[in-house]
């Protein structure tokens, strides 16, 4: 019984020690990446900031009352333009801004109304796509910087080899260069892959918003084209 308890305690101690050693090695490996890890870390922060900022903005743009257009139609049919205008102003999203522009242009030629609405829609989409090109740049630049670290690490390793007299190469001597080569590659690819996935997800969400804007524009123009009773 005593032997079993001793063995169990010993195994627990070894496991804790190994866990601590692994955690320490991961941190040390990150540091071994050298100065190349700094721009990769900066790009990762930029990617996270852009993703959160755009995700919240797009999510807000997607929120709209399902009865919004029904009420707008009702107000326009009843000639309550002021009520329709007030409702659009109280609703902060791209759809309401487009409809507000259309309401303000009622009485003008339909082509002018349609053009005004489309211009507002383009402006709203441009706002939603803000910084998305930067996120795409991060997705492409991070792996390239990681590969640059790989080249620098290999150059460092070969340089260290060339400095050894007698050709007796010590693996410990080459470890710094190898660490730099491998760690920067992994870090760059990791940031690049995550940024690429985040970019495509945001683009897909923007496309859904664009589709909703186009559908709403068509619905509003159909409303203006309805014959007066």
C-alpha positions as CSV (number, residue, x, y, z in Angstrom):
1,X,0.0,0.0,0.0
2,X,2.8,2.3,0.9
3,X,4.6,1.5,-2.3
4,X,1.5,2.2,-4.4
5,X,1.0,5.6,-2.7
6,X,4.7,6.5,-3.2
7,X,4.5,5.5,-6.9
8,X,1.3,7.5,-7.4
9,X,2.9,10.6,-5.8
10,X,6.0,10.2,-7.8
11,X,4.0,10.0,-11.1
12,X,2.0,13.1,-10.1
13,X,5.2,15.0,-9.4
14,X,6.7,13.9,-12.7
15,X,3.6,14.9,-14.6
16,X,3.5,18.4,-13.0
17,X,7.2,18.8,-13.8
18,X,6.7,17.8,-17.4
19,X,3.7,20.1,-17.8
20,X,5.7,23.0,-16.4
21,X,8.7,22.2,-18.6
22,X,6.5,22.0,-21.7
23,X,4.9,25.4,-20.9
24,X,8.3,26.9,-20.3
25,X,9.6,25.5,-23.6
26,X,6.7,26.9,-25.6
27,X,7.4,30.4,-24.1
28,X,11.1,29.9,-24.7
29,X,10.5,28.9,-28.3
30,X,8.5,32.0,-28.9
31,X,11.4,34.1,-27.6
32,X,13.8,32.1,-29.8
33,X,12.0,33.4,-32.8
34,X,13.9,36.6,-32.3
35,X,12.9,40.1,-33.5
36,X,10.9,38.6,-36.4
37,X,8.3,37.6,-33.9
38,X,7.6,41.3,-33.1
39,X,6.0,42.2,-36.5
40,X,4.1,38.9,-36.5
41,X,2.8,39.7,-33.1
42,X,1.8,43.2,-34.2
43,X,0.0,41.8,-37.3
44,X,-1.9,39.4,-35.0
45,X,-3.1,42.3,-32.8
46,X,-4.2,44.2,-35.9
47,X,-6.0,41.2,-37.3
48,X,-7.9,40.6,-34.0
49,X,-8.8,44.3,-33.7
50,X,-10.1,44.6,-37.3
51,X,-12.1,41.3,-37.0
52,X,-13.8,42.4,-33.7
53,X,-14.5,45.9,-35.0
54,X,-15.9,44.8,-38.4
55,X,-17.8,41.9,-36.9
56,X,-19.7,44.1,-34.5
57,X,-20.4,46.7,-37.2
58,X,-21.7,44.2,-39.7
59,X,-23.8,42.5,-37.0
60,X,-25.3,45.8,-36.2
61,X,-26.1,46.5,-39.9
62,X,-27.8,43.1,-40.2
63,X,-30.3,44.0,-37.4
64,X,-33.5,45.4,-38.6
65,X,-37.2,45.1,-37.6
66,X,-39.0,42.6,-39.9
67,X,-41.9,45.0,-40.0
68,X,-39.8,48.0,-41.0
69,X,-40.8,48.0,-44.6
70,X,-44.4,47.2,-43.9
71,X,-44.7,50.2,-41.7
72,X,-42.9,52.4,-44.3
73,X,-45.4,51.2,-46.9
74,X,-48.3,52.0,-44.6
75,X,-47.1,55.5,-43.9
76,X,-46.5,56.3,-47.6
77,X,-49.8,54.9,-48.6
78,X,-51.5,57.1,-46.0
79,X,-49.4,60.1,-47.0
80,X,-47.7,60.3,-43.6
81,X,-44.3,61.1,-45.0
82,X,-43.2,62.8,-41.8
83,X,-43.9,59.6,-39.8
84,X,-41.9,57.5,-42.3
85,X,-39.0,60.0,-42.1
86,X,-39.1,59.9,-38.3
87,X,-39.1,56.1,-38.3
88,X,-36.0,56.0,-40.6
89,X,-34.2,58.5,-38.5
90,X,-34.9,56.5,-35.3
91,X,-33.5,53.3,-36.9
92,X,-29.7,53.4,-37.2
93,X,-28.7,50.9,-40.0
94,X,-27.9,51.0,-43.7
95,X,-31.4,50.1,-44.8
96,X,-33.1,52.9,-42.9
97,X,-30.5,55.4,-44.3
98,X,-31.2,54.3,-47.9
99,X,-35.0,54.4,-47.4
100,X,-34.7,57.9,-45.8
101,X,-32.8,59.2,-48.8
102,X,-35.5,57.7,-51.1
103,X,-38.3,59.3,-49.0
104,X,-36.6,62.6,-49.2
105,X,-36.5,62.3,-53.0
106,X,-40.1,61.5,-53.4
107,X,-41.6,63.7,-56.2
108,X,-38.4,63.6,-58.2
109,X,-38.0,61.3,-61.3
110,X,-37.8,57.6,-60.3
111,X,-34.4,57.3,-61.9
112,X,-33.1,60.1,-59.7
113,X,-34.6,58.4,-56.6
114,X,-33.1,55.1,-57.5
115,X,-29.6,56.6,-58.1
116,X,-29.7,58.5,-54.8
117,X,-30.6,55.3,-52.9
118,X,-27.9,53.3,-54.7
119,X,-25.3,56.0,-53.8
120,X,-26.2,55.8,-50.2
121,X,-26.1,52.0,-50.3
122,X,-22.6,52.1,-51.9
123,X,-21.4,54.5,-49.1
124,X,-22.8,52.2,-46.4
125,X,-21.2,49.1,-47.9
126,X,-17.9,51.0,-48.1
127,X,-18.2,51.8,-44.4
128,X,-18.8,48.1,-43.6
129,X,-15.8,47.1,-45.7
130,X,-13.5,49.5,-43.9
131,X,-10.1,47.9,-43.0
132,X,-11.0,44.6,-44.7
133,X,-8.2,45.1,-47.3
134,X,-5.9,45.6,-44.3
135,X,-7.0,42.2,-42.9
136,X,-6.4,40.6,-46.3
137,X,-2.9,42.1,-46.3
138,X,-2.2,40.6,-42.8
139,X,-3.3,37.2,-44.1
140,X,-0.8,37.5,-46.9
141,X,2.0,39.3,-45.1
142,X,2.2,37.2,-41.9
143,X,3.3,34.0,-43.7
144,X,5.8,35.9,-45.8
145,X,7.4,37.5,-42.7
146,X,7.5,34.0,-41.1
147,X,9.3,32.7,-44.2
148,X,11.7,35.6,-43.9
149,X,12.4,34.5,-40.4
150,X,13.1,31.0,-41.7
151,X,15.6,32.3,-44.2
152,X,17.3,34.4,-41.5
153,X,17.4,31.4,-39.1
154,X,19.0,29.1,-41.7
155,X,21.5,31.8,-42.6
156,X,22.4,32.1,-38.9
157,X,22.6,28.3,-38.5
158,X,25.0,28.0,-41.5
159,X,27.0,30.9,-40.3
160,X,27.5,29.3,-36.9
161,X,28.5,26.1,-38.7
162,X,31.1,28.0,-40.7
163,X,32.6,29.4,-37.5
164,X,33.3,26.0,-35.9
165,X,36.9,24.9,-36.2
166,X,37.6,21.3,-37.2
167,X,34.1,20.6,-38.5
168,X,32.9,19.4,-35.1
169,X,29.4,20.9,-35.2
170,X,27.5,21.0,-31.9
171,X,23.7,20.9,-32.2
172,X,23.4,23.3,-29.3
173,X,25.4,25.8,-31.3
174,X,22.9,25.6,-34.1
175,X,19.8,25.6,-31.9
176,X,19.3,29.4,-32.1
177,X,19.2,29.5,-35.9
178,X,17.0,26.4,-36.1
179,X,14.6,27.8,-33.5
180,X,14.3,31.1,-35.4
181,X,13.6,29.2,-38.7
182,X,10.9,26.9,-37.3
183,X,9.2,29.2,-34.8
184,X,8.7,32.1,-37.2
185,X,7.4,29.9,-39.9
186,X,4.7,28.4,-37.6
187,X,3.8,31.8,-36.1
188,X,3.5,33.4,-39.5
189,X,1.4,30.6,-40.9
190,X,-0.8,30.6,-37.9
191,X,-1.5,34.3,-38.0
192,X,-2.0,34.2,-41.8
193,X,-4.4,31.3,-41.7
194,X,-6.6,32.8,-39.0
195,X,-6.6,36.2,-40.7
196,X,-7.5,34.6,-44.0
197,X,-10.5,32.7,-42.4
198,X,-11.6,35.8,-40.6
199,X,-11.4,37.9,-43.8
200,X,-13.5,35.5,-45.8
201,X,-16.1,35.2,-43.0
202,X,-16.5,39.0,-42.9
203,X,-16.7,39.2,-46.7
204,X,-19.5,36.7,-46.7
205,X,-21.4,38.6,-44.0
206,X,-21.0,41.9,-46.0
207,X,-22.4,40.1,-49.1
208,X,-25.5,39.2,-47.1
209,X,-25.9,42.8,-46.1
210,X,-25.5,43.9,-49.8
211,X,-28.2,41.4,-50.8
212,X,-30.6,42.8,-48.2
213,X,-29.9,46.3,-49.3
214,X,-30.6,45.4,-53.0
215,X,-33.8,43.6,-52.0
216,X,-35.0,46.6,-49.9
217,X,-34.2,49.0,-52.7
218,X,-36.2,47.0,-55.2
219,X,-39.1,46.8,-52.7
220,X,-39.1,50.5,-52.1
221,X,-38.9,51.3,-55.9
222,X,-41.8,49.0,-56.5
223,X,-43.7,50.9,-53.8
224,X,-43.2,54.2,-55.6
225,X,-44.2,52.6,-58.9
226,X,-47.5,51.4,-57.6
227,X,-50.4,53.3,-59.2
228,X,-52.1,55.8,-57.0
229,X,-55.5,54.8,-55.6
